[in-house]
Amino acid sequence: MLRSCLFWLAAAAAAQETPMAFTGARILPIAGPEIPNGVLVVEGGKIVAVGPAASTAIPANARRQELPGKVIMPGLVDTHSHIGGPAGADSSAPIQPDVRILDALNVRSSNIQKAQAGGITTANVMPGSGHLLSGQTLYLKLRDGNTIDELLLRTADGRIAGGMKMANGTNSRRTPPFPGTRGKSAALLREQLIKAQEYREKVRQAGSDASKLPPRDLRMEGLVEVLEGKRVVHFHTHRHDDILTVLRLAREFGFKLVLQHASDAWAIAEEIARSKTPVSLIVLDSPGGKIEAKDVQFSSGAALERAGVLTGFHTDDGVTDSRLFLRAAALAVRAGMSREKAIYGMTMAGAIMLELQQRIGSLEPGKDADFLILSGDPFSVYSKVLETWVDGKKVFDRSDPKDRLYAVGGYGASHDQDDTYVDDEEGS
């Protein structure tokens, strides 16, 4: 019995290392021009080859998947999501850099499967924006896993990859201890960043003498990581004057910055470009929202592209549905953004914003085998995500009835505790 078990374990391990070749599809590699009849070869969770069918070698032992008429592109990168139901800072203070989404995310939440159904393979999962600073974000690979550790990404020095969520505008304005005005919001953030500078200097002066170290302060440690560029600040901001305040703070304290939402980006695209700050746009195509986003325009993508700004997109799920993420870029194209930059914005631009461009964002040899297979053009309303692959493993298959439910189901398909799921396409 033991020998039999060992045989099957060995066989399973060998099968995982068997290369796979996806042939006959139109491939959008991002790193180069599209390939009308392409080949993608993956092995051991990595891309080993991508190119035209006529000139790309396929290993003799590769398992082949023929995909005529289909489209292959890199996995989508969502730079601002709330999947997994994360809860960050509480009402005790407006600035809480010690709070970690790592400690508050339900990895078994079915809205992670919904994101996979939309072709999303990497996501920046953040706390909400009701604080000036609501906590440390997580950059996750949307693998299938039972624990958060199985989805984590790590930096080159071994740290858990993630940024810091900040916000301004109306979201963070409340009664004390929260600020009541825009000016006070900026003043409170400056105050804490100056304290972090002072804390960092005390640590530097102490050197290797532990007796001279200041008492450990988790809040200050989080802000020092921001000051030292170890955490990118993902700043929720909408109105043009709020955006300019964020740029002013980043210039003053020297932190790395991604503007999230930036509803009025179209109005100050040149100012954003001069700051060399990336922008991740949300496309508000459903009723509701907030008064400070009233001037949002689909043309922001085109304006930022003309100005030379690195531009990406996000879902803010559940503000917009992860399953319809490609729609955001399609609407930007409709409003004047180039098709090439819109596709880049869904993939490589997001990878750069999360500082993961060496691993994800394009189909190139050596990169992680994160990709999706579409039934047609990525910007067609008739196209469907057929399969999503992360690290060379299939995490979504529309032909599987269980996975298909996540792709087309209604309210119950993303609420694990409900007794009844509804398949909208079947009308049942």
C-alpha positions as CSV (number, residue, x, y, z in Angstrom):
1,M,0.0,0.0,0.0
2,L,2.8,2.4,0.9
3,R,4.6,1.7,-2.4
4,S,1.4,2.3,-4.3
5,C,0.8,5.7,-2.6
6,L,4.4,6.7,-3.3
7,F,4.0,5.8,-6.9
8,W,0.9,8.0,-7.3
9,L,2.5,10.9,-5.4
10,A,5.5,10.7,-7.7
11,A,3.3,10.5,-10.8
12,A,1.3,13.6,-9.6
13,A,4.6,15.5,-9.1
14,A,5.8,14.5,-12.5
15,A,2.6,15.6,-14.1
16,Q,2.9,19.1,-12.6
17,E,6.3,19.5,-14.3
18,T,5.0,18.4,-17.7
19,P,5.2,21.4,-20.0
20,M,2.0,22.7,-21.6
21,A,1.7,24.3,-25.0
22,F,-1.3,26.5,-25.9
23,T,-1.4,26.8,-29.7
24,G,-3.5,28.4,-32.4
25,A,-4.6,31.4,-30.4
26,R,-4.1,35.1,-31.0
27,I,-1.6,36.1,-28.3
28,L,-1.3,39.6,-26.8
29,P,2.1,39.4,-25.1
30,I,2.2,43.1,-24.1
31,A,6.0,43.0,-24.4
32,G,5.7,43.1,-28.2
33,P,3.2,43.1,-31.1
34,E,0.3,40.7,-31.0
35,I,0.8,37.3,-32.5
36,P,-2.0,36.2,-34.8
37,N,-1.2,32.5,-34.6
38,G,0.8,32.0,-31.5
39,V,2.3,29.5,-29.1
40,L,2.6,29.8,-25.4
41,V,4.6,27.2,-23.5
42,V,4.6,27.0,-19.7
43,E,6.4,24.7,-17.3
44,G,7.0,24.7,-13.6
45,G,4.8,27.7,-13.1
46,K,6.8,29.9,-15.5
47,I,6.6,30.9,-19.1
48,V,9.3,29.2,-21.1
49,A,8.4,30.3,-24.7
50,V,6.0,32.6,-26.5
51,G,6.0,33.4,-30.2
52,P,4.6,32.6,-33.7
53,A,3.6,29.0,-34.4
54,A,6.0,28.8,-37.3
55,S,9.1,29.5,-35.2
56,T,8.4,28.5,-31.6
57,A,9.6,25.2,-30.5
58,I,7.3,23.0,-28.5
59,P,8.8,20.3,-26.2
60,A,8.1,16.8,-27.4
61,N,6.5,15.8,-24.1
62,A,4.3,18.9,-23.8
63,R,0.5,18.5,-23.3
64,R,-1.2,20.6,-26.0
65,Q,-4.3,22.7,-25.9
66,E,-5.5,23.8,-29.3
67,L,-7.2,27.3,-29.1
68,P,-8.2,28.4,-32.6
69,G,-10.2,31.6,-32.6
70,K,-9.3,32.3,-29.0
71,V,-7.2,35.1,-27.4
72,I,-4.5,34.7,-24.8
73,M,-3.3,37.7,-22.8
74,P,-1.5,38.2,-19.4
75,G,-3.5,37.9,-16.2
76,L,-5.2,41.2,-15.2
77,V,-3.7,43.2,-12.4
78,D,-6.3,44.9,-10.1
79,T,-4.5,47.7,-8.2
80,H,-7.4,48.4,-5.9
81,S,-9.7,45.7,-4.6
82,H,-11.6,44.8,-1.5
83,I,-12.2,41.1,-2.2
84,G,-11.9,38.8,0.8
85,G,-13.9,41.2,3.0
86,P,-10.9,42.9,4.6
87,A,-11.5,45.3,7.5
88,G,-8.8,47.8,8.4
89,A,-8.7,50.7,10.8
90,D,-11.5,51.3,13.3
91,S,-13.0,54.6,14.7
92,S,-10.4,55.2,17.3
93,A,-8.1,57.4,15.2
94,P,-7.9,58.7,11.6
95,I,-4.4,57.5,11.0
96,Q,-3.6,53.8,11.8
97,P,-0.5,52.6,9.9
98,D,0.0,49.6,12.2
99,V,-3.2,47.9,11.0
100,R,-2.6,45.0,8.6
101,I,-5.0,43.6,6.1
102,L,-3.0,40.4,6.5
103,D,-4.8,39.9,9.8
104,A,-8.3,40.6,8.4
105,L,-8.8,38.8,5.1
106,N,-11.0,35.8,4.5
107,V,-9.1,33.8,1.9
108,R,-12.0,31.4,1.4
109,S,-14.4,34.2,0.4
110,S,-16.1,33.3,-2.9
111,N,-15.6,36.8,-4.3
112,I,-12.0,35.8,-4.8
113,Q,-13.3,33.1,-7.2
114,K,-15.4,35.8,-8.9
115,A,-12.3,37.8,-9.5
116,Q,-10.6,34.8,-11.0
117,A,-13.7,34.5,-13.3
118,G,-13.0,38.0,-14.5
119,G,-9.4,37.1,-15.4
120,I,-7.8,38.9,-12.5
121,T,-4.6,37.0,-11.3
122,T,-3.0,39.7,-9.0
123,A,-4.8,42.1,-6.7
124,N,-3.9,44.9,-4.3
125,V,-6.3,44.2,-1.5
126,M,-6.9,47.3,0.6
127,P,-8.9,48.5,3.6
128,G,-11.6,51.1,3.1
129,S,-11.0,54.8,2.6
130,G,-12.9,56.2,5.6
131,H,-9.6,57.2,7.2
132,L,-6.7,59.4,6.3
133,L,-4.7,56.2,6.6
134,S,-6.5,52.9,7.1
135,G,-3.7,50.3,7.1
136,Q,-1.3,48.2,5.2
137,T,-2.4,46.6,2.0
138,L,-1.6,43.1,0.5
139,Y,-0.5,42.2,-3.0
140,L,-2.0,38.8,-3.6
141,K,-1.7,36.2,-6.3
142,L,-5.2,34.8,-6.8
143,R,-4.2,31.2,-6.4
144,D,-6.6,28.6,-5.0
145,G,-5.6,28.3,-1.3
146,N,-6.9,27.5,2.1
147,T,-4.8,30.0,4.0
148,I,-3.7,33.5,3.3
149,D,0.0,32.4,3.2
150,E,-0.8,30.5,0.0
151,L,-1.8,33.7,-1.8
152,L,1.0,36.0,-0.5
153,L,3.6,37.6,-2.7
154,R,7.0,38.5,-1.2
155,T,9.6,41.1,-2.1
156,A,13.2,40.3,-3.0
157,D,14.3,40.7,0.6
158,G,11.5,38.3,1.9
159,R,9.0,40.9,3.2
160,I,5.3,40.3,2.5
161,A,4.5,42.5,-0.4
162,G,2.0,45.3,0.1
163,G,1.5,49.1,0.2
164,M,-0.2,51.6,2.5
165,K,-3.7,52.9,2.0
166,M,-4.4,56.7,2.5
167,A,-7.3,58.8,1.5
168,N,-8.5,62.4,1.5
169,G,-11.6,64.3,0.4
170,T,-15.0,63.6,2.0
171,N,-14.4,60.0,3.0
172,S,-12.1,60.8,5.9
173,R,-13.9,63.9,7.2
174,R,-16.0,63.2,10.3
175,T,-16.3,64.4,13.9
176,P,-13.1,64.5,16.1
177,P,-10.7,62.8,16.4
178,F,-11.2,62.7,12.6
179,P,-10.7,65.9,10.6
180,G,-13.6,68.2,9.7
181,T,-12.0,70.0,6.8
182,R,-9.6,69.3,3.9
183,G,-7.0,71.6,5.4
184,K,-7.0,69.7,8.7
185,S,-6.8,66.4,6.9
186,A,-3.5,67.4,5.3
187,A,-2.3,68.9,8.6
188,L,-2.9,65.7,10.5
189,L,-1.1,63.6,8.0
190,R,1.9,65.9,8.0
191,E,2.1,65.8,11.7
192,Q,2.3,62.0,11.8
193,L,4.8,61.9,8.9
194,I,7.1,64.4,10.8
195,K,6.8,62.2,13.9
196,A,7.9,59.2,11.8
197,Q,10.9,61.2,10.5
198,E,11.9,61.9,14.1
199,Y,11.4,58.3,15.1
200,R,13.5,57.1,12.2
201,E,16.3,59.5,13.2
202,K,16.3,58.2,16.8
203,V,16.7,54.7,15.5
204,R,19.5,55.7,13.2
205,Q,21.4,57.5,16.0
206,A,21.0,54.5,18.3
207,G,22.9,52.4,15.8
208,S,23.7,49.0,17.4
209,D,23.2,50.3,20.9
210,A,19.9,48.7,22.0
211,S,19.8,50.8,25.2
212,K,19.5,54.0,23.1
213,L,16.6,52.7,20.9
214,P,13.3,54.5,21.4
215,P,10.4,52.3,22.6
216,R,9.1,50.2,19.7
217,D,6.1,51.9,18.0
218,L,4.3,49.9,15.4
219,R,2.5,52.9,14.0
220,M,5.8,54.7,13.4
221,E,7.4,51.6,12.0
222,G,4.6,51.5,9.4
223,L,5.2,55.2,8.4
224,V,8.9,54.8,8.3
225,E,8.4,52.0,5.7
226,V,6.5,54.6,3.7
227,L,9.2,57.2,4.1
228,E,11.9,54.7,3.1
229,G,10.0,53.6,0.0
230,K,9.4,50.1,1.2
231,R,5.6,50.7,0.9
232,V,4.0,52.4,-2.0
233,V,1.2,54.8,-0.9
234,H,-2.1,54.0,-2.6
235,F,-4.0,57.3,-2.2
236,H,-7.8,57.4,-2.6
237,T,-8.5,60.9,-4.1
238,H,-11.1,62.3,-6.5
239,R,-11.4,66.1,-6.8
240,H,-8.7,68.1,-8.6
241,D,-7.7,70.1,-5.6
242,D,-7.5,66.9,-3.4
243,I,-5.2,65.3,-6.1
244,L,-2.9,68.3,-6.0
245,T,-2.8,68.1,-2.2
246,V,-1.6,64.5,-2.5
247,L,1.1,65.4,-5.0
248,R,2.2,68.2,-2.6
249,L,2.5,65.8,0.3
250,A,4.4,63.2,-1.8
251,R,6.9,65.9,-2.9
252,E,7.3,67.2,0.6
253,F,8.0,63.8,2.2
254,G,9.4,61.9,-0.8
255,F,7.1,58.8,-0.6
256,K,6.3,56.6,-3.6
257,L,2.7,57.2,-4.7
258,V,-0.1,55.8,-6.9
259,L,-3.2,58.0,-7.3
260,Q,-6.2,55.8,-6.9
261,H,-9.5,56.8,-8.6
262,A,-8.4,60.4,-9.6
263,S,-11.9,61.2,-11.0
264,D,-10.7,64.7,-12.1
265,A,-7.5,63.5,-13.7
266,W,-8.6,64.7,-17.1
267,A,-8.6,68.3,-15.7
268,I,-5.0,68.2,-14.3
269,A,-3.3,65.6,-16.5
270,E,-0.2,67.8,-17.1
271,E,0.3,68.5,-13.4
272,I,0.2,64.8,-12.7
273,A,2.6,64.1,-15.5
274,R,5.1,66.7,-14.2
275,S,5.1,64.8,-10.8
276,K,5.8,61.5,-12.6
277,T,3.0,59.9,-10.6
278,P,1.1,56.8,-11.9
279,V,-2.7,56.8,-11.9
280,S,-5.1,53.9,-11.4
281,L,-8.5,54.8,-12.7
282,I,-11.9,53.5,-11.8
283,V,-14.7,53.7,-14.4
284,L,-17.9,54.7,-12.6
285,D,-20.5,53.2,-14.9
286,S,-23.3,52.5,-12.4
287,P,-25.6,54.8,-10.4
288,G,-24.5,56.2,-7.1
289,G,-21.0,57.4,-6.1
290,K,-20.2,60.6,-4.2
291,I,-20.5,64.3,-4.9
292,E,-16.8,64.8,-5.3
293,A,-16.7,62.3,-8.2
294,K,-19.5,64.2,-10.1
295,D,-17.0,65.4,-12.7
296,V,-15.6,62.0,-13.6
297,Q,-15.1,61.5,-17.3
298,F,-14.3,58.4,-19.3
299,S,-11.8,60.6,-21.2
300,S,-9.3,60.6,-18.2
301,G,-7.4,57.6,-19.7
302,A,-7.0,59.5,-23.0
303,A,-5.9,62.7,-21.3
304,L,-3.4,60.9,-19.1
305,E,-2.0,58.9,-22.1
306,R,-1.5,62.2,-24.1
307,A,0.4,63.6,-21.1
308,G,2.6,60.6,-20.8
309,V,1.3,59.3,-17.4
310,L,1.5,55.6,-16.5
311,T,-2.1,54.7,-16.4
312,G,-3.9,51.6,-15.1
313,F,-7.3,50.6,-13.9
314,H,-9.0,49.0,-10.9
315,T,-12.3,47.6,-9.8
316,D,-12.6,48.8,-6.2
317,D,-14.6,45.6,-5.9
318,G,-17.4,45.6,-4.7
319,V,-17.9,49.1,-6.1
320,T,-17.5,47.6,-9.6
321,D,-17.7,43.9,-10.3
322,S,-14.4,42.0,-10.8
323,R,-16.0,39.9,-13.4
324,L,-16.4,42.9,-15.6
325,F,-12.9,44.4,-15.2
326,L,-12.1,44.4,-18.9
327,R,-15.0,46.7,-19.4
328,A,-13.2,49.6,-17.7
329,A,-10.4,49.7,-20.3
330,A,-13.0,49.2,-23.1
331,L,-14.8,52.3,-22.0
332,A,-11.6,54.3,-21.8
333,V,-10.9,53.3,-25.4
334,R,-14.4,54.4,-26.4
335,A,-13.5,57.8,-24.9
336,G,-10.2,58.2,-26.9
337,M,-7.6,56.1,-25.1
338,S,-5.5,54.0,-27.5
339,R,-6.2,50.3,-27.5
340,E,-2.6,49.5,-26.9
341,K,-2.3,51.6,-23.8
342,A,-5.6,50.4,-22.4
343,I,-4.5,46.8,-22.6
344,Y,-1.2,47.8,-21.1
345,G,-3.1,49.5,-18.3
346,M,-4.9,46.3,-17.4
347,T,-1.7,44.3,-17.2
348,M,1.8,45.8,-17.2
349,A,0.9,49.3,-15.8
350,G,-0.6,47.6,-12.8
351,A,2.4,45.4,-12.4
352,I,4.7,48.4,-12.3
353,M,2.5,50.2,-9.8
354,L,2.8,47.2,-7.5
355,E,6.5,46.9,-8.3
356,L,6.0,43.4,-9.6
357,Q,6.9,44.1,-13.2
358,Q,9.8,41.5,-13.1
359,R,7.3,38.7,-12.4
360,I,3.9,39.6,-14.0
361,G,2.2,41.9,-16.5
362,S,3.4,40.5,-19.8
363,L,3.9,37.1,-21.5
364,E,7.7,36.7,-21.6
365,P,10.0,33.8,-20.9
366,G,11.0,33.6,-17.2
367,K,7.9,35.4,-16.0
368,D,5.1,33.8,-13.9
369,A,2.7,31.8,-16.0
370,D,-0.3,34.1,-15.2
371,F,-2.7,34.4,-18.2
372,L,-6.2,34.2,-19.3
373,I,-7.9,32.6,-22.3
374,L,-10.7,34.7,-23.9
375,S,-13.4,33.6,-26.4
376,G,-12.7,36.7,-28.5
377,D,-11.4,40.2,-28.4
378,P,-10.8,41.5,-24.9
379,F,-12.8,44.7,-25.5
380,S,-15.9,43.0,-27.1
381,V,-19.0,42.8,-24.9
382,Y,-19.5,39.4,-26.4
383,S,-16.2,37.9,-25.2
384,K,-16.0,35.7,-22.2
385,V,-13.1,34.7,-19.9
386,L,-12.9,31.0,-20.6
387,E,-10.0,30.1,-18.4
388,T,-7.7,31.8,-15.9
389,W,-4.3,30.5,-15.0
390,V,-2.0,31.5,-12.1
391,D,1.6,30.2,-11.8
392,G,0.8,27.7,-14.5
393,K,-2.3,26.2,-12.7
394,K,-5.8,26.7,-13.9
395,V,-7.9,28.5,-11.2
396,F,-11.0,29.1,-13.3
397,D,-12.6,27.1,-16.1
398,R,-15.9,28.4,-17.5
399,S,-16.8,24.9,-18.8
400,D,-16.8,23.7,-15.2
401,P,-20.4,24.2,-13.8
402,K,-19.1,25.3,-10.4
403,D,-16.7,27.8,-11.9
404,R,-19.3,29.0,-14.4
405,L,-21.6,29.8,-11.5
406,Y,-19.1,32.3,-10.2
407,A,-18.9,33.9,-13.6
408,V,-22.6,34.3,-14.3
409,G,-24.4,33.9,-10.9
410,G,-26.3,36.5,-9.1
411,Y,-26.1,37.7,-5.5
412,G,-25.8,34.3,-4.0
413,A,-22.8,33.3,-6.1
414,S,-20.6,35.6,-4.0
415,H,-22.2,35.1,-0.6
416,D,-20.9,31.8,0.7
417,Q,-23.5,31.3,3.5
418,D,-26.5,31.6,1.2
419,D,-28.5,28.5,0.6
420,T,-29.5,29.2,-2.9
421,Y,-27.3,30.3,-5.8
422,V,-28.8,31.7,-9.0
423,D,-27.4,31.3,-12.5
424,D,-28.5,34.5,-14.3
425,E,-27.8,33.1,-17.8
426,E,-30.0,30.2,-17.2
427,G,-32.7,32.3,-15.5
428,S,-33.1,29.7,-12.7
